[in-house]
């Protein structure tokens, strides 16, 4: 037995020696080092180093559900009757930062995708007009269903420079505490810009920004389209536009209008908007003063024959009428804002106060926030009594010159924490918009009876003011009427865990004329051709419920 054990041990030892010798002849491979993701603490929570680089990255996002309700008029008007709205939204954020000898190099991206429904506010005409949303084609032909994909943010920041798609530097409060976001005040979260910010002193900064003008252009007043008859030949009224505005070319000895032309009222992109902001930030809060200037332009005449719409012999006409060419003028706006932190009331409490005034700059003052933007008139809600006019400017038909509307807004918003899990916002705003004196009267003098050319062919001039000055029809017309708006509301939000919000908000909105009454288009009852129930204002309510998770 001892002999067998000795033989086995000897054989095993021999095999081990041979195997060791063979292994010594093989090449040795080093294990590939594993590079673990490291936490980057330089820029706050959530950042990590991209493996193999010195760039810190944070990926986040948002999931949101919203359901809304808004009071509507009767179903006499097209699209009225849709009181409920819904929206589902997805957001992805990517924030990349690298420390350099010039400071932090940052790139930030945010993409939003949403599906929203309903005829009023949740499914937004403003977003369609600015190409942030598109119709979901199918059975619905009124735009109640919208799909929404946008590059909400895409900018680079380096050594004081901000370049790309970002929030306008003019803005301050920007509906920070609101769910619906309808108070009157400037809020353009996505525009294309190139800006430089200089910091100085303790908490002071100054910014000069060149911003895309297309996100701040509210259209000029324009009339309905038509085709003009020629003297023996057909002649188109329009040259590459569908927004004409009238100009009185001549009157006869009695003062009656005998020659009318049309000017191209579509604004082209000629110059960027220039924005300047001075800001102060401290532990108690922040303050900002900002200003903006923008160009407002019109094209030339839309006639192929300047005498096409002249009635009567030349000897009966006096003067050459209005200026009749393209022109550029400048709108402007100023804004001041103050934020005061109020931890002495409750941790997280804060108060915003803001006011703005502008001429030819209704989107900068934020007067269009609730009713709608990128339209010279729009309905307050489906089936509403009258449309609100929001044009930045009007071409005076007597002079042919662009004259600016003016607007102002004031807003206050307070956020209060009842407890760490419960909070409420209370907010209110007021604004007014006024149009140049005399323009409505001049437009009404053109009338709708029509003129004739030298051959006697009638030209039915289109005019949105259909009644002569001094008549009840003229007094009750809503076209280019000075208006005011009130928006007030409150919310209650519960956050049972971090980054989860479940809440609701309710608003009251009132839109009215600053003087006189207007026809109630929601009621067709008339006496002697005049409305039986003219109105001075319209009221509506809206509510919205939200469930939102940020990560």
C-alpha positions as CSV (number, residue, x, y, z in Angstrom):
1,X,0.0,0.0,0.0
2,X,2.9,2.3,0.9
3,X,4.4,1.5,-2.5
4,X,1.2,2.5,-4.4
5,X,0.9,5.8,-2.4
6,X,4.5,6.6,-3.2
7,X,4.0,5.9,-6.9
8,X,0.9,8.2,-7.0
9,X,2.6,11.1,-5.2
10,X,5.6,10.8,-7.5
11,X,3.4,10.8,-10.6
12,X,1.5,13.9,-9.4
13,X,4.6,15.7,-8.6
14,X,6.0,14.9,-12.1
15,X,2.9,16.2,-13.8
16,X,2.9,19.4,-11.8
17,X,6.5,20.0,-12.8
18,X,5.8,19.5,-16.5
19,X,2.7,21.6,-16.4
20,X,4.6,24.4,-14.6
21,X,7.3,24.3,-17.2
22,X,4.8,24.5,-20.0
23,X,2.9,27.4,-18.3
24,X,6.1,29.3,-17.9
25,X,6.5,29.2,-21.7
26,X,3.0,30.9,-22.4
27,X,2.6,34.7,-22.6
28,X,1.0,36.4,-19.6
29,X,-2.1,38.6,-20.2
30,X,-2.8,41.5,-17.9
31,X,-6.5,42.0,-16.9
32,X,-8.1,45.0,-18.5
33,X,-8.7,47.6,-15.7
34,X,-12.3,48.3,-14.9
35,X,-13.1,52.0,-14.9
36,X,-15.9,52.6,-12.6
37,X,-18.2,55.6,-12.9
38,X,-17.1,58.2,-10.4
39,X,-19.3,60.7,-8.7
40,X,-18.6,64.3,-9.6
41,X,-19.3,66.6,-6.6
42,X,-18.2,69.9,-8.2
43,X,-21.6,70.9,-9.6
44,X,-24.1,69.4,-7.1
45,X,-26.0,66.2,-6.8
46,X,-26.5,63.8,-9.7
47,X,-23.4,64.5,-11.7
48,X,-20.9,61.8,-12.6
49,X,-17.7,61.7,-14.7
50,X,-18.1,60.4,-18.2
51,X,-15.6,57.5,-18.1
52,X,-12.3,58.4,-19.6
53,X,-12.9,62.1,-19.5
54,X,-12.9,65.0,-17.1
55,X,-16.4,66.0,-18.1
56,X,-19.2,65.8,-15.5
57,X,-22.7,64.7,-16.8
58,X,-26.1,64.8,-15.3
59,X,-29.1,63.1,-17.0
60,X,-32.6,64.0,-15.7
61,X,-36.1,64.3,-16.9
62,X,-39.8,64.8,-16.2
63,X,-43.0,62.9,-16.6
64,X,-46.3,64.9,-16.4
65,X,-50.0,64.3,-16.6
66,X,-52.5,67.3,-16.7
67,X,-56.2,67.5,-17.0
68,X,-58.0,70.9,-17.4
69,X,-61.4,72.4,-17.5
70,X,-62.4,75.8,-18.8
71,X,-65.8,77.5,-19.1
72,X,-67.0,77.9,-22.7
73,X,-69.6,80.0,-24.5
74,X,-72.5,78.5,-26.3
75,X,-72.0,76.2,-29.3
76,X,-73.0,78.8,-31.8
77,X,-69.4,79.5,-32.6
78,X,-67.1,77.0,-34.4
79,X,-65.2,74.8,-32.0
80,X,-67.1,76.0,-28.9
81,X,-68.2,73.4,-26.4
82,X,-64.8,71.7,-25.7
83,X,-64.5,72.5,-22.0
84,X,-62.1,69.7,-21.0
85,X,-58.4,69.3,-22.0
86,X,-55.7,66.7,-21.4
87,X,-51.9,66.6,-21.8
88,X,-49.2,64.0,-21.3
89,X,-45.6,65.3,-21.4
90,X,-42.1,63.8,-21.4
91,X,-38.9,65.8,-20.9
92,X,-35.3,64.7,-21.0
93,X,-32.4,66.9,-19.7
94,X,-28.7,66.5,-20.3
95,X,-26.2,68.8,-18.5
96,X,-22.5,68.4,-19.3
97,X,-19.8,70.5,-17.6
98,X,-16.1,70.6,-17.8
99,X,-13.7,72.8,-15.7
100,X,-11.3,74.8,-17.9
101,X,-8.8,77.6,-17.4
102,X,-11.5,80.0,-18.4
103,X,-14.1,78.7,-16.0
104,X,-16.8,76.1,-16.5
105,X,-17.6,74.9,-20.0
106,X,-21.3,73.9,-20.0
107,X,-23.6,72.4,-22.6
108,X,-27.3,71.9,-21.7
109,X,-30.0,70.0,-23.7
110,X,-33.7,69.7,-23.1
111,X,-36.2,67.9,-25.4
112,X,-39.9,67.9,-24.7
113,X,-42.5,65.6,-26.3
114,X,-46.2,66.0,-25.5
115,X,-49.6,65.0,-26.6
116,X,-52.4,67.5,-25.8
117,X,-56.1,67.7,-26.5
118,X,-58.9,70.2,-26.2
119,X,-60.0,73.2,-28.1
120,X,-59.1,75.8,-25.5
121,X,-55.6,76.7,-24.1
122,X,-54.3,73.2,-23.4
123,X,-54.3,72.5,-27.2
124,X,-52.7,75.8,-28.1
125,X,-53.0,77.9,-31.2
126,X,-50.0,79.9,-30.0
127,X,-47.8,76.7,-30.1
128,X,-49.1,75.8,-33.6
129,X,-48.4,79.3,-34.9
130,X,-44.8,79.2,-33.7
131,X,-44.3,75.7,-35.0
132,X,-43.8,74.1,-31.6
133,X,-46.8,71.8,-32.2
134,X,-48.5,70.1,-35.2
135,X,-51.9,68.7,-35.9
136,X,-52.5,65.0,-35.2
137,X,-54.3,64.4,-38.5
138,X,-57.3,62.2,-38.7
139,X,-61.0,62.5,-37.8
140,X,-60.4,65.7,-36.0
141,X,-60.3,68.8,-38.3
142,X,-60.4,71.5,-35.7
143,X,-57.1,71.0,-34.1
144,X,-58.3,69.5,-30.8
145,X,-55.5,67.0,-30.8
146,X,-51.8,68.2,-31.1
147,X,-48.5,66.4,-31.0
148,X,-45.6,68.4,-29.7
149,X,-41.9,67.9,-30.1
150,X,-39.4,70.7,-29.5
151,X,-35.8,71.4,-28.7
152,X,-36.7,73.4,-25.6
153,X,-33.1,74.1,-24.7
154,X,-29.8,73.6,-26.5
155,X,-27.1,76.0,-25.5
156,X,-23.4,76.3,-24.7
157,X,-22.0,78.5,-21.9
158,X,-18.3,79.5,-21.8
159,X,-16.4,82.4,-20.2
160,X,-19.6,84.5,-20.0
161,X,-20.9,83.6,-23.4
162,X,-24.3,81.9,-23.9
163,X,-25.1,80.6,-27.4
164,X,-27.9,78.5,-28.6
165,X,-31.6,77.9,-27.7
166,X,-32.3,79.2,-24.2
167,X,-34.7,81.4,-22.2
168,X,-34.8,85.1,-23.1
169,X,-32.6,87.2,-20.9
170,X,-35.4,89.8,-20.8
171,X,-37.6,87.5,-18.7
172,X,-37.6,87.5,-14.9
173,X,-40.6,85.9,-13.1
174,X,-41.7,83.8,-16.1
175,X,-44.6,82.0,-14.3
176,X,-42.2,80.3,-11.8
177,X,-44.8,79.5,-9.2
178,X,-47.7,78.7,-11.5
179,X,-49.1,75.5,-13.1
180,X,-51.1,77.0,-16.0
181,X,-48.9,80.0,-16.5
182,X,-51.4,82.6,-17.7
183,X,-50.6,85.7,-15.7
184,X,-49.7,88.7,-17.8
185,X,-45.9,88.9,-18.0
186,X,-43.0,88.0,-20.4
187,X,-42.2,84.3,-20.6
188,X,-40.3,83.1,-23.7
189,X,-38.6,79.9,-22.4
190,X,-37.2,79.0,-25.8
191,X,-35.5,81.4,-28.2
192,X,-32.3,81.4,-30.3
193,X,-29.8,83.8,-28.9
194,X,-26.2,84.9,-28.5
195,X,-25.4,86.7,-25.2
196,X,-22.6,87.8,-23.0
197,X,-22.8,88.1,-19.3
198,X,-20.3,90.0,-17.2
199,X,-20.2,89.6,-13.4
200,X,-18.9,92.3,-11.1
201,X,-19.1,93.3,-7.5
202,X,-20.9,91.1,-5.0
203,X,-23.9,89.5,-6.8
204,X,-24.1,91.9,-9.8
205,X,-24.3,90.8,-13.4
206,X,-25.0,92.6,-16.7
207,X,-26.1,90.8,-19.9
208,X,-26.3,92.0,-23.5
209,X,-28.2,89.5,-25.7
210,X,-28.9,89.3,-29.4
211,X,-32.1,87.3,-29.8
212,X,-34.2,85.8,-32.6
213,X,-36.9,88.3,-33.5
214,X,-39.4,85.7,-34.8
215,X,-40.3,84.7,-31.2
216,X,-41.3,88.3,-30.3
217,X,-43.3,89.4,-33.4
218,X,-47.0,89.8,-32.9
219,X,-48.5,90.7,-36.3
220,X,-49.6,94.1,-37.5
221,X,-53.2,94.9,-38.1
222,X,-54.3,93.4,-41.5
223,X,-57.6,93.0,-43.4
224,X,-59.3,90.1,-45.2
225,X,-58.0,89.0,-48.6
226,X,-59.6,89.6,-52.0
227,X,-59.0,89.8,-55.7
228,X,-59.0,93.1,-57.5
229,X,-60.6,93.5,-60.9
230,X,-58.5,95.2,-63.6
231,X,-59.5,97.4,-66.5
232,X,-59.9,94.6,-69.0
233,X,-57.2,92.4,-67.3
234,X,-57.3,90.4,-64.1
235,X,-54.8,91.7,-61.5
236,X,-53.9,90.0,-58.2
237,X,-54.2,92.1,-55.1
238,X,-51.3,90.3,-53.4
239,X,-47.7,89.8,-54.1
240,X,-46.5,86.9,-52.0
241,X,-48.5,87.8,-48.9
242,X,-51.9,87.2,-47.3
243,X,-51.9,90.1,-44.9
244,X,-52.8,93.4,-46.6
245,X,-53.6,96.7,-44.8
246,X,-55.3,99.6,-46.5
247,X,-53.9,103.1,-47.4
248,X,-56.0,106.0,-48.6
249,X,-54.4,107.3,-51.7
250,X,-56.7,110.3,-52.4
251,X,-59.9,112.0,-51.5
252,X,-62.2,114.1,-53.7
253,X,-63.0,117.8,-53.0
254,X,-65.8,116.8,-50.6
255,X,-63.4,114.7,-48.6
256,X,-64.7,111.3,-49.6
257,X,-62.2,108.5,-50.2
258,X,-61.7,107.9,-54.0
259,X,-58.5,105.9,-54.1
260,X,-57.4,103.1,-51.9
261,X,-54.3,100.9,-52.0
262,X,-53.0,98.0,-50.0
263,X,-49.6,97.6,-48.3
264,X,-47.9,94.3,-47.4
265,X,-48.3,94.1,-43.6
266,X,-46.3,90.9,-43.1
267,X,-43.2,91.6,-41.0
268,X,-40.0,90.1,-42.4
269,X,-36.9,89.1,-40.3
270,X,-34.5,92.0,-40.9
271,X,-32.8,92.6,-37.6
272,X,-32.3,90.7,-34.4
273,X,-33.9,91.9,-31.2
274,X,-31.4,93.4,-28.7
275,X,-31.9,92.8,-25.0
276,X,-30.0,94.2,-22.1
277,X,-30.4,93.1,-18.4
278,X,-28.9,94.3,-15.1
279,X,-29.4,91.8,-12.3
280,X,-28.5,91.5,-8.6
281,X,-28.6,88.3,-6.6
282,X,-28.2,87.9,-2.9
283,X,-29.3,85.7,0.0
284,X,-32.5,87.8,0.5
285,X,-33.6,87.4,-3.2
286,X,-32.9,89.1,-6.5
287,X,-33.8,92.1,-8.6
288,X,-33.6,92.8,-12.4
289,X,-34.1,95.6,-14.8
290,X,-34.3,94.7,-18.5
291,X,-34.9,96.4,-21.8
292,X,-35.4,95.4,-25.4
293,X,-35.6,97.0,-28.8
294,X,-37.1,95.3,-31.9
295,X,-37.7,96.4,-35.5
296,X,-41.2,96.5,-37.0
297,X,-41.5,96.6,-40.7
298,X,-43.9,96.6,-43.6
299,X,-43.5,95.8,-47.3
300,X,-44.4,98.0,-50.3
301,X,-47.6,98.3,-52.3
302,X,-49.6,95.2,-53.3
303,X,-50.9,96.8,-56.6
304,X,-49.8,96.2,-60.1
305,X,-51.5,99.4,-61.2
306,X,-51.5,102.4,-58.8
307,X,-54.6,103.9,-60.3
308,X,-56.6,100.6,-60.3
309,X,-59.0,101.7,-57.6
310,X,-59.5,105.3,-58.4
311,X,-63.1,106.5,-58.8
312,X,-64.0,109.6,-60.8
313,X,-61.9,111.9,-63.0
314,X,-58.4,112.9,-61.9
315,X,-59.5,116.6,-61.6
316,X,-61.8,115.6,-58.7
317,X,-59.0,114.1,-56.7
318,X,-56.9,116.1,-54.2
319,X,-53.4,115.3,-53.1
320,X,-51.4,112.2,-53.6
321,X,-52.6,110.6,-50.4
322,X,-50.6,108.5,-47.9
323,X,-47.0,107.4,-48.0
324,X,-47.0,104.2,-50.0
325,X,-43.7,102.3,-49.5
326,X,-42.0,99.9,-47.3
327,X,-40.8,101.2,-44.0
328,X,-39.2,100.2,-40.7
329,X,-39.8,101.6,-37.2
330,X,-38.7,100.3,-33.8
331,X,-40.7,98.9,-30.8
332,X,-39.3,98.8,-27.3
333,X,-40.0,97.5,-23.8
334,X,-38.7,97.9,-20.3
335,X,-39.3,95.7,-17.3
336,X,-38.4,95.6,-13.6
337,X,-38.7,92.7,-11.3
338,X,-38.1,91.9,-7.6
339,X,-37.9,88.5,-5.8
340,X,-37.9,88.5,-2.0
341,X,-37.2,85.2,-0.1
342,X,-39.3,84.9,3.0
343,X,-37.9,82.1,5.2
344,X,-39.0,84.1,8.2
345,X,-42.6,83.1,7.3
346,X,-41.8,79.5,6.3
347,X,-38.8,77.8,4.7
348,X,-39.1,78.1,0.9
349,X,-41.6,81.1,0.9
350,X,-40.9,83.8,-1.7
351,X,-42.6,86.8,-3.3
352,X,-42.3,88.0,-6.9
353,X,-43.3,91.5,-8.1
354,X,-42.9,92.6,-11.7
355,X,-44.0,95.3,-14.1
356,X,-43.4,96.0,-17.8
357,X,-44.3,98.7,-20.4
358,X,-43.8,98.6,-24.1
359,X,-44.7,100.1,-27.4
360,X,-45.0,97.8,-30.4
361,X,-43.9,95.0,-28.0
362,X,-46.9,93.1,-26.6
363,X,-45.0,89.8,-26.3
364,X,-42.3,91.6,-24.2
365,X,-44.9,93.0,-21.8
366,X,-46.6,89.6,-21.8
367,X,-50.0,91.1,-22.5
368,X,-50.7,88.1,-24.8
369,X,-49.9,85.4,-22.3
370,X,-53.4,84.2,-21.7
371,X,-55.4,85.1,-24.8
372,X,-52.7,84.0,-27.3
373,X,-49.7,85.0,-29.2
374,X,-48.6,85.4,-32.9
375,X,-52.0,86.7,-34.0
376,X,-53.3,90.2,-34.4
377,X,-56.7,89.1,-32.9
378,X,-57.8,86.0,-31.1
379,X,-60.7,84.5,-29.2
380,X,-60.5,84.6,-25.4
381,X,-62.2,81.1,-25.4
382,X,-64.4,79.1,-27.7
383,X,-67.7,80.8,-28.3
384,X,-66.6,84.0,-26.5
385,X,-68.6,87.3,-27.0
386,X,-65.8,89.2,-28.8
387,X,-62.2,88.8,-30.0
388,X,-59.4,90.7,-28.3
389,X,-57.1,92.7,-30.6
390,X,-53.4,92.3,-29.9
391,X,-51.6,93.8,-33.0
392,X,-48.2,95.4,-32.2
393,X,-48.8,98.2,-34.8
394,X,-51.3,99.6,-37.3
395,X,-50.6,101.4,-40.6
396,X,-52.6,104.7,-40.4
397,X,-54.5,104.8,-43.7
398,X,-54.4,108.6,-43.7
399,X,-50.6,108.8,-43.6
400,X,-49.4,105.3,-44.5
401,X,-47.1,105.4,-41.5
402,X,-46.7,102.6,-39.0
403,X,-48.1,103.6,-35.6
404,X,-47.4,101.5,-32.5
405,X,-49.8,100.1,-29.9
406,X,-48.7,100.3,-26.3
407,X,-49.3,97.9,-23.4
408,X,-48.3,97.4,-19.8
409,X,-48.6,94.6,-17.3
410,X,-48.1,94.2,-13.6
411,X,-48.0,90.8,-11.7
412,X,-47.5,89.6,-8.2
413,X,-47.0,86.0,-7.1
414,X,-46.4,84.5,-3.6
415,X,-45.4,80.9,-2.8
416,X,-46.2,79.7,0.7
417,X,-45.2,76.3,2.3
418,X,-47.9,75.2,4.8
419,X,-45.5,72.3,5.6
420,X,-42.6,70.6,3.9
421,X,-45.1,68.5,1.9
422,X,-47.8,71.1,1.2
423,X,-47.5,74.4,-0.6
424,X,-49.7,77.0,-2.4
425,X,-49.1,79.9,-4.8
426,X,-51.3,83.0,-4.9
427,X,-51.0,85.2,-7.9
428,X,-52.7,88.1,-9.8
429,X,-52.0,90.3,-12.7
430,X,-53.4,93.3,-14.6
431,X,-52.7,94.8,-18.0
432,X,-53.9,97.2,-20.6
433,X,-53.4,97.6,-24.3
434,X,-54.2,100.7,-26.3
435,X,-54.1,101.5,-30.1
436,X,-53.2,104.8,-31.8
437,X,-55.8,107.5,-31.7
438,X,-57.8,108.1,-34.9
439,X,-56.8,104.9,-36.7
440,X,-60.2,103.2,-36.2
441,X,-62.0,106.3,-37.5
442,X,-59.7,106.5,-40.6
443,X,-60.2,102.8,-41.3
444,X,-64.0,103.2,-41.0
445,X,-63.9,106.0,-43.6
446,X,-62.8,103.4,-46.2
447,X,-66.0,101.6,-45.6
448,X,-67.2,98.4,-47.4
449,X,-69.3,99.9,-50.2
450,X,-66.4,99.6,-52.6
451,X,-64.7,101.8,-55.1
452,X,-64.5,101.6,-58.9
453,X,-61.6,101.8,-61.3
454,X,-61.4,104.2,-64.3
455,X,-63.3,101.7,-66.4
456,X,-66.2,101.7,-63.9
457,X,-65.4,98.1,-62.6
458,X,-66.4,97.9,-59.0
459,X,-63.8,97.0,-56.4
460,X,-65.3,95.8,-53.1
461,X,-62.8,97.0,-50.6
462,X,-62.6,94.7,-47.6
463,X,-62.6,96.3,-44.2
464,X,-63.0,94.7,-40.8
465,X,-64.7,97.8,-39.5
466,X,-68.0,97.7,-41.5
467,X,-69.8,100.8,-40.2
468,X,-69.2,104.5,-40.7
469,X,-67.8,106.7,-38.0
470,X,-70.5,108.0,-35.7
471,X,-72.9,105.1,-36.1
472,X,-73.8,102.5,-33.5
473,X,-72.2,99.8,-35.6
474,X,-68.9,101.6,-35.5
475,X,-69.1,102.2,-31.8
476,X,-69.9,98.5,-31.1
477,X,-67.2,97.1,-33.4
478,X,-64.5,95.2,-31.4
479,X,-61.8,95.9,-34.0
480,X,-58.8,97.6,-32.5
481,X,-60.6,98.4,-29.3
482,X,-58.5,99.3,-26.2
483,X,-58.8,96.4,-23.7
484,X,-57.7,95.3,-20.2
485,X,-57.1,91.9,-18.7
486,X,-57.3,90.5,-15.1
487,X,-55.8,87.1,-14.3
488,X,-55.9,85.8,-10.7
489,X,-55.7,82.4,-9.1
490,X,-54.3,80.0,-6.5
491,X,-52.9,76.5,-6.3
492,X,-52.5,73.7,-3.8
493,X,-49.7,71.2,-4.3
494,X,-48.8,68.1,-2.3
495,X,-45.3,66.5,-2.5
496,X,-45.5,63.3,-0.5
497,X,-42.0,62.3,-1.5
498,X,-39.1,64.3,-3.0
499,X,-39.6,65.4,-6.7
500,X,-43.2,64.3,-6.9
501,X,-45.9,66.9,-7.2
502,X,-49.7,66.3,-7.1
503,X,-51.7,69.5,-7.3
504,X,-54.4,71.7,-8.8
505,X,-54.7,75.3,-9.7
506,X,-57.8,77.5,-10.4
507,X,-57.9,80.9,-12.2
508,X,-60.3,83.7,-12.8
509,X,-59.9,85.7,-16.0
510,X,-61.6,88.9,-17.1
511,X,-61.1,90.7,-20.4
512,X,-62.9,93.9,-21.2
513,X,-63.0,97.1,-23.1
514,X,-61.5,100.3,-21.6
515,X,-64.3,102.4,-23.0
516,X,-67.8,101.6,-24.5
517,X,-69.5,98.4,-25.4
518,X,-69.0,95.8,-28.1
519,X,-71.2,93.4,-30.0
520,X,-71.8,90.1,-28.3
521,X,-71.0,87.6,-31.0
522,X,-72.2,84.7,-28.8
523,X,-75.8,86.0,-29.1
524,X,-77.4,86.5,-32.5
525,X,-80.5,88.4,-31.2
526,X,-80.7,91.9,-32.8
527,X,-83.1,94.8,-33.0
528,X,-82.9,97.0,-36.1
529,X,-79.7,95.3,-37.1
530,X,-78.0,96.1,-33.8
531,X,-77.2,93.5,-31.1
532,X,-79.7,93.3,-28.2
533,X,-77.0,92.3,-25.7
534,X,-73.8,94.2,-26.2
535,X,-71.1,93.6,-23.6
536,X,-68.2,95.5,-21.9
537,X,-66.3,92.4,-20.7
538,X,-66.2,88.7,-20.6
539,X,-65.3,86.4,-17.7
540,X,-64.1,82.8,-17.7
541,X,-62.6,80.3,-15.2
542,X,-60.1,77.5,-15.8
543,X,-58.7,74.8,-13.5
544,X,-55.9,72.3,-14.0
545,X,-54.9,69.2,-12.2
546,X,-51.3,67.9,-12.4
547,X,-49.3,64.9,-11.4
548,X,-45.5,65.4,-12.1
549,X,-42.4,63.4,-11.3
550,X,-38.9,65.0,-11.8
551,X,-35.7,63.0,-11.7
